[in-house]
Amino acid sequence: MFSPLLPVVNWIFSELLKLVRFVWDYGGWLGVGVICLPLVSRVIHIFKKIF
């Protein structure tokens, strides 16, 4: 019944697995971008107010 859709479903799950592996391996850089860059921006803003 669903056999024509099986290759498509397998492809979707394989691509999803690749994405999960990429995020798992390089997730540290994602954390730097999400957390550290806004903090650096606030620190720069504070120093601009001081000077």
Backbone as CSV, one residue per row, in Angstrom:
resi,resn,N_x,N_y,N_z,CA_x,CA_y,CA_z,C_x,C_y,C_z
1,MET,0.817,-1.197,0.000,0.000,0.000,0.000,0.866,1.268,0.000
2,PHE,1.862,1.310,0.895,2.718,2.486,0.980,4.090,2.260,0.363
3,SER,4.264,1.191,-0.355,5.588,0.871,-0.895,6.132,1.930,-1.863
4,PRO,5.315,2.641,-2.660,5.897,3.700,-3.490,6.444,4.872,-2.667
5,LEU,5.929,5.061,-1.465,6.398,6.156,-0.624,7.622,5.799,0.207
6,LEU,7.946,4.540,0.278,9.049,4.092,1.119,10.385,4.756,0.778
7,PRO,10.781,4.884,-0.498,12.052,5.571,-0.786,12.046,7.037,-0.336
8,VAL,10.932,7.688,-0.480,10.836,9.094,-0.068,10.963,9.215,1.451
9,VAL,10.281,8.354,2.166,10.331,8.377,3.625,11.750,8.045,4.105
10,ASN,12.386,7.067,3.492,13.771,6.727,3.845,14.712,7.891,3.583
11,TRP,14.517,8.585,2.463,15.353,9.739,2.143,15.159,10.851,3.168
12,ILE,13.919,11.133,3.544,13.637,12.175,4.525,14.307,11.851,5.857
13,PHE,14.200,10.610,6.309,14.806,10.247,7.581,16.330,10.245,7.509
14,SER,16.893,9.864,6.374,18.353,9.893,6.264,18.865,11.334,6.285
15,GLU,18.161,12.264,5.626,18.565,13.664,5.654,18.382,14.264,7.043
16,LEU,17.332,13.875,7.722,17.109,14.340,9.088,18.215,13.840,10.011
17,LEU,18.637,12.607,9.817,19.730,12.049,10.604,21.036,12.801,10.338
18,LYS,21.289,13.165,9.078,22.476,13.950,8.758,22.443,15.299,9.459
19,LEU,21.283,15.936,9.482,21.141,17.225,10.152,21.375,17.096,11.653
20,VAL,20.821,16.063,12.252,20.999,15.850,13.691,22.473,15.595,14.010
21,ARG,23.148,14.810,13.194,24.578,14.551,13.416,25.397,15.829,13.271
22,PHE,25.067,16.660,12.290,25.790,17.914,12.088,25.606,18.831,13.290
23,VAL,24.378,18.971,13.759,24.123,19.826,14.920,24.804,19.259,16.158
24,TRP,24.815,17.947,16.305,25.459,17.322,17.459,26.970,17.555,17.428
25,ASP,27.576,17.422,16.247,29.022,17.579,16.135,29.462,19.034,16.257
26,TYR,28.704,19.933,15.644,29.111,21.333,15.593,28.175,22.222,16.403
27,GLY,27.498,21.641,17.376,26.540,22.388,18.193,27.183,23.420,19.089
28,GLY,28.468,23.232,19.394,29.156,24.216,20.222,29.196,25.578,19.556
29,TRP,29.436,25.580,18.248,29.458,26.850,17.525,28.079,27.476,17.475
30,LEU,27.061,26.645,17.443,25.696,27.172,17.480,25.439,27.847,18.817
31,GLY,25.913,27.241,19.889,25.770,27.847,21.209,26.523,29.158,21.313
32,VAL,27.702,29.219,20.723,28.466,30.468,20.729,27.690,31.556,20.003
33,GLY,27.109,31.205,18.884,26.364,32.198,18.115,25.107,32.669,18.811
34,VAL,24.445,31.769,19.510,23.171,32.121,20.131,23.368,32.806,21.481
35,ILE,24.357,32.375,22.255,24.508,32.873,23.618,25.588,33.946,23.714
36,CYS,26.765,33.674,23.187,27.901,34.561,23.422,27.854,35.848,22.613
37,LEU,27.411,35.794,21.382,27.411,37.007,20.567,26.489,38.098,21.123
38,PRO,25.270,37.776,21.578,24.468,38.832,22.207,25.096,39.368,23.494
39,LEU,25.785,38.521,24.252,26.459,38.993,25.463,27.594,39.947,25.125
40,VAL,28.341,39.626,24.086,29.417,40.517,23.650,28.836,41.850,23.206
41,SER,27.731,41.811,22.532,27.077,43.045,22.100,26.683,43.896,23.297
42,ARG,26.155,43.291,24.355,25.783,44.048,25.556,27.001,44.638,26.241
43,VAL,28.085,43.874,26.298,29.307,44.389,26.927,29.832,45.588,26.143
44,ILE,29.830,45.497,24.834,30.271,46.621,24.003,29.370,47.823,24.226
45,HIS,28.087,47.595,24.328,27.140,48.689,24.568,27.402,49.347,25.917
46,ILE,27.704,48.565,26.942,28.016,49.112,28.268,29.282,49.958,28.210
47,PHE,30.312,49.468,27.513,31.541,50.245,27.419,31.342,51.521,26.607
48,LYS,30.448,51.493,25.627,30.156,52.726,24.881,29.499,53.754,25.769
49,LYS,28.652,53.318,26.697,28.015,54.248,27.633,29.032,54.834,28.597
50,ILE,30.000,54.000,29.030,30.985,54.466,29.993,31.935,55.475,29.361
51,PHE,32.410,55.173,28.159,33.379,56.053,27.509,32.661,57.006,26.656
